[in-house]
């Protein structure tokens, strides 16, 4: 930093001397012009005015440069005079102090951040376990279907009451029979229209129709009239 400041001072001094030279050259021009002052000439008057303005600006620049050089010199002297002189005996003490300070930053038993991270991980695991336990207690959503079956007899002499009873005697986990009614077909023949609700994972429609058709004494065929998810 000191070298940079010295270089800056040298550069400012050079600029200062160049400005001073220009100033004196302008003064010599003013002396030459002064000898012609008695000649009335507008152009000459303007040149004189411009030279006076330039001289004024050069003088101001020289004053500013002089102040800057003085300020920089004072700063360099202050910086060079304020550097502490460290003796050879003090150097080992400073090194030992720096080493001690660096040792203070070493955590041999784990940092606080690591402890906090472990604690945060433990809390997160506990919350996840509690959430999973709570979720497992909730009853799972059971997929169900509402089915309406058309059970057709052989003829008009079929005992429809016995047919319905045979159908309702079909039982299974996940099967619930509902309302039933007789619907006329033709020639005095009626079909049994009966509803039921089944759990999809436990009772299939194919299985149910096969079980009904096993009652061959009453049942000719089974059709699905309606099928809706519950």
C-alpha positions as CSV (number, residue, x, y, z in Angstrom):
1,X,0.0,0.0,0.0
2,X,2.9,2.4,0.8
3,X,4.4,1.7,-2.6
4,X,1.1,2.6,-4.3
5,X,0.9,5.8,-2.3
6,X,4.5,6.8,-3.3
7,X,3.7,6.1,-6.9
8,X,0.6,8.3,-6.6
9,X,2.6,11.1,-5.1
10,X,5.2,10.9,-7.9
11,X,2.4,11.0,-10.5
12,X,0.7,14.0,-8.8
13,X,4.1,15.8,-8.6
14,X,4.6,15.3,-12.3
15,X,1.2,16.6,-13.1
16,X,1.9,19.6,-10.8
17,X,5.1,20.5,-12.6
18,X,3.5,20.2,-16.0
19,X,0.7,22.5,-14.9
20,X,3.3,24.9,-13.5
21,X,5.2,25.0,-16.8
22,X,2.0,25.6,-18.7
23,X,1.1,28.4,-16.3
24,X,4.5,30.2,-17.0
25,X,4.2,29.7,-20.7
26,X,0.8,31.3,-20.5
27,X,2.3,34.3,-18.6
28,X,4.9,34.7,-21.3
29,X,2.2,34.8,-23.9
30,X,0.4,37.4,-21.9
31,X,3.5,39.6,-21.9
32,X,3.7,39.3,-25.7
33,X,0.1,40.2,-26.1
34,X,0.4,43.1,-23.7
35,X,2.8,44.8,-26.2
36,X,0.0,44.8,-28.7
37,X,-2.7,46.0,-26.3
38,X,-2.7,49.4,-27.9
39,X,-4.0,48.1,-31.2
40,X,-7.8,48.0,-31.3
41,X,-8.7,44.4,-32.4
42,X,-11.8,42.4,-31.2
43,X,-10.1,39.1,-32.0
44,X,-7.1,40.1,-30.0
45,X,-9.3,41.1,-27.1
46,X,-11.0,37.7,-27.1
47,X,-7.6,35.9,-27.1
48,X,-6.5,37.9,-24.1
49,X,-9.7,37.1,-22.3
50,X,-9.3,33.4,-23.0
51,X,-5.7,33.4,-21.9
52,X,-6.6,35.0,-18.6
53,X,-9.3,32.4,-18.1
54,X,-6.8,29.6,-18.8
55,X,-4.3,31.1,-16.4
56,X,-6.9,31.3,-13.7
57,X,-7.9,27.6,-14.2
58,X,-4.2,26.6,-14.3
59,X,-3.6,28.4,-11.0
60,X,-6.5,26.7,-9.4
61,X,-5.3,23.3,-10.6
62,X,-1.8,24.0,-9.3
63,X,-3.2,24.9,-5.9
64,X,-5.3,21.8,-5.8
65,X,-2.3,19.6,-6.7
66,X,-0.1,21.3,-4.1
67,X,-2.7,20.5,-1.4
68,X,-3.0,16.9,-2.6
69,X,0.7,16.4,-2.6
70,X,1.0,17.8,0.9
71,X,-1.9,15.6,2.1
72,X,-0.4,12.5,0.6
73,X,3.0,13.1,2.1
74,X,1.5,13.6,5.5
75,X,-0.4,10.4,5.2
76,X,2.7,8.4,4.2
77,X,4.7,9.8,7.1
78,X,1.8,8.9,9.4
79,X,1.6,5.3,8.1
80,X,5.3,4.7,8.2
81,X,5.6,6.1,11.7
82,X,2.7,4.1,13.1
83,X,4.0,0.6,12.2
84,X,4.7,-1.3,15.4
85,X,8.1,-2.8,15.7
86,X,7.9,-6.3,16.8
87,X,11.0,-7.7,18.5
88,X,12.2,-11.2,17.9
89,X,11.4,-12.1,21.5
90,X,7.8,-11.0,21.0
91,X,7.3,-13.0,17.8
92,X,7.2,-16.5,19.4
93,X,4.6,-15.1,21.9
94,X,2.4,-13.8,19.1
95,X,2.8,-17.1,17.2
96,X,1.8,-19.1,20.3
97,X,-1.2,-16.8,20.9
98,X,-2.3,-17.3,17.3
99,X,-1.9,-21.0,17.7
100,X,-4.0,-20.9,20.9
101,X,-6.6,-18.9,19.2
102,X,-6.8,-21.4,16.3
103,X,-7.0,-24.3,18.8
104,X,-10.0,-22.6,20.3
105,X,-11.9,-23.1,17.1
106,X,-11.3,-26.9,17.1
107,X,-14.2,-29.0,18.5
108,X,-12.8,-32.4,19.4
109,X,-16.1,-33.7,20.7
110,X,-18.4,-32.6,17.9
111,X,-19.8,-29.1,17.2
112,X,-23.0,-27.7,18.5
113,X,-24.4,-27.7,15.0
114,X,-23.9,-31.5,14.8
115,X,-25.7,-31.9,18.1
116,X,-28.5,-29.8,16.9
117,X,-28.7,-31.7,13.7
118,X,-28.9,-35.0,15.6
119,X,-31.6,-33.6,17.8
120,X,-33.5,-32.3,14.8
121,X,-33.2,-35.8,13.2
122,X,-34.5,-37.5,16.3
123,X,-37.5,-35.2,16.6
124,X,-38.3,-35.7,12.9
125,X,-38.2,-39.5,13.3
126,X,-40.5,-39.3,16.3
127,X,-43.0,-37.2,14.4
128,X,-42.9,-39.5,11.5
129,X,-43.5,-42.5,13.7
130,X,-46.4,-40.8,15.4
131,X,-47.9,-39.8,12.1
132,X,-47.6,-43.3,10.7
133,X,-49.1,-44.7,13.9
134,X,-52.0,-42.3,13.7
135,X,-52.5,-43.1,10.0
136,X,-52.5,-46.8,10.6
137,X,-55.4,-46.4,13.1
138,X,-57.6,-44.8,10.5
139,X,-59.9,-47.3,8.8
140,X,-58.9,-48.0,5.3
141,X,-61.4,-46.9,2.6
142,X,-63.2,-50.0,1.4
143,X,-64.2,-50.1,-2.3
144,X,-67.8,-51.2,-2.7
145,X,-70.3,-51.7,-5.5
146,X,-74.1,-51.6,-5.6
147,X,-75.4,-54.3,-8.0
148,X,-78.9,-54.9,-9.3
149,X,-79.4,-58.4,-10.7
150,X,-82.2,-59.8,-12.9
151,X,-82.8,-63.4,-12.1
152,X,-85.0,-65.1,-14.7
153,X,-86.9,-68.3,-13.9
154,X,-87.7,-71.2,-16.3
155,X,-91.4,-70.6,-16.7
156,X,-94.5,-69.1,-15.1
157,X,-94.8,-72.1,-12.8
158,X,-91.5,-71.5,-11.0
159,X,-91.9,-70.7,-7.3
160,X,-90.6,-67.1,-7.2
161,X,-90.7,-67.0,-3.4
162,X,-88.5,-70.1,-3.2
163,X,-86.2,-68.6,-5.9
164,X,-85.7,-65.5,-3.9
165,X,-85.0,-67.5,-0.8
166,X,-82.4,-69.6,-2.6
167,X,-80.7,-66.4,-3.8
168,X,-80.6,-64.9,-0.4
169,X,-79.2,-68.1,1.1
170,X,-76.0,-67.3,-0.8
171,X,-73.7,-65.7,1.8
172,X,-70.2,-64.5,1.9
173,X,-68.0,-62.0,3.7
174,X,-68.5,-58.7,2.0
175,X,-72.0,-59.5,0.6
176,X,-75.1,-57.8,1.7
177,X,-78.5,-58.4,0.1
178,X,-81.0,-55.6,-0.4
179,X,-84.5,-55.0,-1.6
180,X,-86.1,-57.3,-4.2
181,X,-89.2,-57.2,-6.4
182,X,-90.9,-59.2,-9.2
183,X,-90.9,-57.6,-12.6
184,X,-93.2,-59.0,-15.3
185,X,-91.6,-60.3,-18.5
186,X,-94.2,-62.0,-20.8
187,X,-96.8,-64.8,-20.8
188,X,-97.3,-64.5,-17.1
189,X,-93.5,-65.0,-16.4
190,X,-91.9,-62.7,-13.8
191,X,-88.2,-62.1,-13.1
192,X,-86.7,-61.5,-9.7
193,X,-84.9,-58.1,-9.6
194,X,-82.8,-58.0,-6.4
195,X,-80.1,-55.6,-5.3
196,X,-77.0,-56.2,-3.2
197,X,-73.8,-54.4,-2.0
198,X,-70.5,-56.1,-2.4
199,X,-67.0,-55.3,-1.3
200,X,-64.9,-55.4,-4.4
201,X,-61.9,-57.0,-2.9
202,X,-64.0,-59.9,-1.4
203,X,-66.8,-60.6,-3.8
204,X,-66.7,-60.6,-7.6
205,X,-69.7,-60.3,-9.9
206,X,-68.7,-63.5,-11.8
207,X,-68.6,-65.5,-8.6
208,X,-72.0,-64.2,-7.5
209,X,-73.8,-64.9,-10.8
210,X,-72.3,-68.4,-10.9
211,X,-73.5,-69.1,-7.3
212,X,-77.1,-68.0,-8.2
213,X,-77.1,-70.1,-11.4
214,X,-76.2,-73.2,-9.4
215,X,-79.9,-73.2,-8.3
216,X,-80.8,-74.9,-11.6
217,X,-84.3,-75.9,-10.4
218,X,-85.3,-72.2,-10.2
219,X,-82.9,-70.2,-12.2
220,X,-82.6,-70.0,-16.0
221,X,-80.1,-67.1,-16.2
222,X,-78.8,-64.0,-14.4
223,X,-78.2,-60.6,-15.9
224,X,-76.7,-57.5,-14.4
225,X,-79.3,-54.7,-14.6
226,X,-77.1,-52.0,-12.9
227,X,-73.7,-51.7,-11.5
228,X,-72.6,-48.6,-9.5
229,X,-69.6,-47.9,-7.3
230,X,-70.5,-46.9,-3.8
